[in-house]
Amino acid sequence: MNSVTGVLRLSNEEEWLPKCLESILNIFDEILLCTQGVQKDNTIEICKAWSSKHDKVKYYHYEHESRPNGPGHDNQPYDKYSRAWFYNWCFDKASCEWVCKWDGDMIAMDTCKSWFKKAIKDNACLCFSGIDVVKDIYHVGDREFCATEIRLYKRANYINGKNSEAKEPSTLRPYKIIETDEPLFIHTKWAKSNHGFVDASWPKDWKNNPHFQKIYERRIARKEHKWNLPKCLLDCWHNEN
């Protein structure tokens, strides 16, 4: 398998970050943990502990706090405070031939590595999604899956973007793309305690906004999902409950 760098842009991810890292430690050849601005929890301490224990794990801190991106945050300048600038700063530190965009609230499924091998063998980008679990990890809310997007790609096949949406890789060169027929990670955003899942781009009065109220309800259990959970997550859950 050709070498792959997992790039994690992190912000207040202490709750699920250790399990995330446990799940990807044997998948990636290099893991970059990148925080920005001020962290309100122990994310930085966790990053430093893992980087000191594992040679393949490297920690970087971006001193600036990037502006929110997404709906309502269009037409921003491309500067050191833009989300696209921060994302590109992270990706530029990767040293492997292949790069995978990963998050601190994503826990890899046990089938994840085999899909990566298939994509790299076919010299193709890999497009995949994850399961939006709620607090008990066996159920999902109104939305079973998070967005499907290209997350694994060859470094030479993306162009650093300057758009305010920061949809990295902002522009992919024409390239073969494989889309998985199963989710490759457990997405724990809606399983976070308190309001740790609330996005930085949400308005301060989001509780009074019907649009954000509907998104908030994704954390309410609606049905049991059918997917097998990764072993590292099951071990953790059984030990704590």
matplotlib code that plots the C-alpha trace (Angstrom):
import matplotlib.pyplot as plt

x = [0.0, 1.4, 1.8, -1.1, -1.2, -4.3, -4.9, -7.1, -8.2, -9.2, -11.2, -12.4, -12.5, -11.3, -14.5, -14.0, -10.4, -8.7, -11.0, -10.6, -6.9, -7.0, -9.1, -6.8, -3.4, -2.8, -4.5, -2.3, 1.4, 1.5, -1.1, -1.1, -3.0, -3.7, -5.4, -6.1, -6.6, -7.8, -9.0, -11.6, -10.8, -7.9, -7.5, -4.0, -2.9, -4.2, -2.5, 0.9, 0.5, -0.1, 2.6, 5.2, 4.2, 3.9, 6.5, 4.0, 1.7, 2.8, 1.2, 0.9, -0.8, -2.1, -1.9, -4.8, -8.5, -10.1, -13.4, -16.4, -17.3, -20.5, -24.0, -24.0, -20.2, -19.6, -17.3, -14.5, -11.0, -8.4, -6.0, -4.5, -7.9, -9.8, -10.8, -9.4, -6.0, -5.9, -7.0, -4.3, -1.7, -2.6, -2.5, 0.9, 2.5, 1.7, 4.7, 3.0, 1.9, -1.7, -3.7, -6.9, -9.1, -10.2, -11.9, -11.6, -15.1, -14.7, -14.0, -12.9, -14.9, -12.9, -13.4, -11.9, -8.3, -9.3, -11.2, -8.2, -6.0, -8.5, -8.6, -4.9, -4.4, -6.8, -5.0, -8.4, -9.7, -12.1, -15.5, -17.2, -19.6, -20.2, -23.0, -24.5, -24.9, -26.4, -25.4, -26.0, -24.0, -26.5, -29.1, -29.3, -31.4, -33.3, -30.3, -28.6, -25.5, -23.4, -22.4, -20.6, -17.4, -14.0, -11.7, -8.8, -6.8, -3.3, -1.4, -0.5, -4.2, -5.5, -5.1, -5.0, -8.2, -9.0, -12.8, -14.6, -16.4, -13.0, -14.3, -10.9, -9.5, -11.1, -10.5, -9.7, -7.9, -9.8, -9.3, -10.9, -13.2, -14.5, -17.5, -18.0, -21.2, -20.9, -20.0, -16.4, -16.6, -18.8, -19.6, -19.9, -20.8, -24.3, -23.2, -21.2, -22.2, -23.9, -23.5, -20.1, -21.6, -22.7, -20.8, -18.8, -20.8, -24.1, -25.6, -25.7, -29.5, -29.6, -32.0, -34.7, -34.0, -36.2, -33.4, -30.8, -33.4, -34.0, -30.3, -30.1, -32.8, -30.3, -29.0, -32.4, -32.5, -35.1, -34.1, -31.6, -29.0, -27.9, -24.2, -21.5, -19.5, -15.7, -14.1, -12.3, -15.7, -17.4, -14.7, -14.9, -18.7, -18.9, -16.3, -18.1, -21.7]
y = [0.0, 3.4, 5.8, 7.9, 10.9, 11.4, 15.1, 16.1, 19.7, 19.8, 22.2, 21.1, 17.4, 15.8, 13.7, 11.4, 12.1, 9.3, 6.7, 8.4, 8.1, 4.5, 3.6, 5.2, 4.5, 1.4, 2.8, 5.9, 6.0, 9.6, 11.4, 15.2, 16.7, 20.4, 22.7, 26.4, 29.4, 28.8, 25.4, 25.2, 21.6, 19.2, 18.7, 20.1, 17.9, 14.8, 15.7, 16.3, 13.0, 11.0, 12.7, 12.0, 8.3, 7.6, 8.7, 8.7, 11.2, 14.8, 17.8, 21.4, 24.5, 27.3, 30.4, 32.2, 31.5, 31.0, 32.6, 30.3, 29.1, 27.8, 29.4, 33.1, 33.4, 33.9, 36.3, 36.3, 37.4, 34.7, 35.5, 33.9, 34.1, 32.3, 28.6, 27.8, 29.2, 27.2, 24.0, 24.4, 25.2, 21.7, 19.8, 21.3, 19.6, 16.1, 14.1, 11.0, 10.5, 10.1, 12.4, 11.6, 14.3, 13.0, 14.6, 14.2, 13.0, 10.2, 6.6, 4.3, 1.2, -2.1, -2.2, 1.3, 0.2, -2.4, 0.4, 2.6, -0.2, -0.7, 3.0, 3.4, 0.2, 1.7, 5.1, 6.6, 9.1, 7.6, 9.1, 7.9, 8.8, 7.9, 7.0, 9.8, 8.0, 9.6, 9.2, 5.5, 4.8, 2.1, 4.6, 7.4, 10.5, 12.0, 11.6, 8.2, 9.3, 12.4, 14.0, 11.8, 13.5, 12.8, 12.3, 10.2, 11.6, 11.9, 15.0, 15.8, 15.9, 18.8, 22.5, 24.7, 26.7, 30.2, 30.0, 31.0, 27.7, 26.0, 22.7, 21.0, 19.8, 22.9, 21.8, 18.3, 17.7, 15.3, 12.0, 8.6, 8.4, 5.4, 5.7, 3.1, 1.2, 1.3, 3.9, 4.0, 5.7, 6.4, 10.1, 11.1, 14.8, 14.2, 11.9, 14.7, 15.8, 19.1, 21.4, 20.2, 19.4, 23.0, 24.3, 27.6, 29.1, 28.8, 32.1, 32.9, 32.8, 29.4, 28.0, 30.4, 29.6, 26.8, 25.9, 25.2, 23.6, 21.0, 20.3, 20.1, 17.4, 15.1, 14.1, 12.7, 8.9, 7.9, 4.3, 1.6, 1.4, -1.9, -1.4, -3.3, -0.9, -0.9, -3.1, -0.3, 1.5, -1.6, -2.3, 1.2, 1.1, -2.3, -1.2, 2.0, 0.7]
z = [0.0, -1.0, 1.9, 3.2, 5.4, 7.5, 8.1, 11.1, 11.6, 15.2, 17.5, 20.9, 20.1, 23.4, 23.9, 20.9, 19.8, 21.6, 20.1, 16.7, 16.9, 18.1, 15.1, 12.5, 14.0, 11.8, 8.7, 8.0, 7.6, 8.9, 11.0, 11.3, 14.2, 13.5, 16.0, 15.6, 17.9, 21.4, 22.5, 25.3, 26.3, 26.4, 22.7, 22.6, 25.5, 23.8, 20.6, 22.4, 24.3, 21.1, 19.1, 21.9, 22.0, 18.3, 15.7, 12.9, 14.8, 14.4, 16.1, 14.7, 16.0, 13.8, 15.9, 14.2, 14.6, 11.2, 10.3, 10.0, 6.5, 5.0, 4.6, 5.5, 5.4, 1.6, -0.1, 2.4, 1.6, 1.2, 4.0, 7.2, 8.9, 6.2, 6.6, 3.2, 4.2, 7.4, 5.6, 2.9, 5.7, 7.2, 3.9, 2.9, 5.8, 4.5, 3.3, 1.9, -1.7, -0.7, 1.6, 3.5, 5.1, 8.5, 11.5, 15.3, 15.6, 13.0, 14.1, 11.3, 10.5, 10.4, 6.6, 6.0, 5.2, 2.6, 0.7, 0.8, -0.6, -3.4, -4.3, -4.3, -6.3, -8.9, -8.7, -7.8, -5.3, -2.7, -2.0, 1.1, 4.0, 7.6, 10.0, 12.1, 15.4, 18.5, 22.1, 22.6, 19.3, 18.2, 16.9, 14.4, 14.3, 11.4, 9.2, 9.0, 7.0, 6.9, 3.6, 1.0, -0.2, -1.6, 1.4, 0.0, -3.0, -4.4, -3.3, -6.9, -7.9, -5.9, -6.3, -3.2, -3.3, -2.2, -2.0, 1.2, 1.4, 1.8, 0.3, 0.2, -2.0, -3.5, -7.1, -8.1, -11.4, -13.7, -11.9, -11.4, -8.4, -6.5, -4.3, -1.5, -1.1, 2.7, 5.3, 6.3, 9.7, 12.7, 12.9, 16.5, 16.1, 17.3, 20.1, 21.8, 25.3, 26.0, 23.0, 21.8, 18.4, 17.7, 14.8, 15.1, 12.2, 14.0, 15.2, 18.9, 18.9, 17.1, 19.7, 18.3, 14.7, 13.1, 10.6, 13.3, 15.6, 12.9, 12.7, 16.4, 16.4, 14.5, 17.9, 19.0, 18.5, 15.8, 14.8, 15.3, 12.6, 11.0, 10.7, 12.6, 14.9, 14.8, 17.5, 19.3, 19.8, 21.0, 23.5, 24.9, 25.1, 26.8, 29.4, 30.3, 30.3]

ax = plt.figure().add_subplot(projection="3d")
ax.plot(x, y, z, "-o")
ax.set_aspect("equal")
plt.show()
